[in-house]
Amino acid sequence: MNNYFYSPELTDEPLALREIHAIRLAIHAETKNMNPEEKRAYFHRSTLAFFARRGLSPNYQTSPV
């Protein structure tokens, strides 16, 4: 992610925005050649890993529709 963080087009941005843009660019680079099902699986795995690192479990709710 550092190669995105120090990208010339982001250096004029405030630090918080640079971090957000660097993360967005890194995710785009990882997922740009994925089909929709692969992207869904990627984000599902990322979400589960996020919860696991914090010792939480996702609380899935069903839609009323």
C-alpha positions in Angstrom: 0.0 0.0 0.0 3.0 2.3 0.5 3.5 2.7 -3.3 -0.1 4.1 -3.4 0.3 6.2 -0.2 3.3 8.1 -1.6 1.8 8.4 -5.1 2.5 11.9 -6.6 -1.2 12.6 -7.2 -2.0 12.0 -3.5 0.8 14.0 -1.9 -1.2 17.2 -1.8 -4.1 15.6 0.0 -4.4 15.7 3.9 -3.1 12.6 5.6 -6.5 11.0 6.3 -7.6 11.4 2.7 -4.3 10.0 1.4 -4.9 6.9 3.6 -8.4 6.4 2.3 -7.4 6.9 -1.4 -4.4 4.6 -1.0 -6.6 1.9 0.5 -9.1 2.3 -2.3 -6.4 2.1 -5.0 -4.9 -1.0 -3.4 -8.3 -2.7 -3.3 -9.0 -1.8 -6.9 -5.6 -3.2 -7.9 -6.4 -6.5 -6.1 -9.9 -6.8 -7.5 -9.8 -5.2 -11.0 -9.7 -8.5 -13.0 -12.2 -10.4 -10.8 -15.7 -11.3 -11.9 -18.6 -10.3 -9.6 -18.7 -13.6 -7.8 -14.9 -13.5 -7.1 -15.3 -9.9 -5.8 -18.2 -11.0 -3.5 -16.0 -13.8 -2.1 -13.0 -11.4 -1.7 -15.1 -8.9 0.3 -16.8 -11.7 2.3 -13.4 -13.1 3.3 -12.1 -9.6 4.1 -15.1 -8.9 6.3 -14.7 -12.2 8.2 -11.0 -11.5 8.7 -11.8 -8.0 10.0 -14.3 -9.5 12.6 -11.9 -12.3 13.5 -9.0 -9.9 14.2 -11.3 -8.1 16.7 -12.6 -11.2 18.3 -16.1 -10.5 17.0 -18.6 -12.5 14.9 -20.7 -11.0 12.2 -24.4 -10.5 13.1 -26.2 -11.2 9.8 -29.7 -10.0 9.6 -32.3 -11.0 7.0 -34.0 -8.4 4.9 -37.7 -7.9 5.4 -38.2 -7.9 1.7 
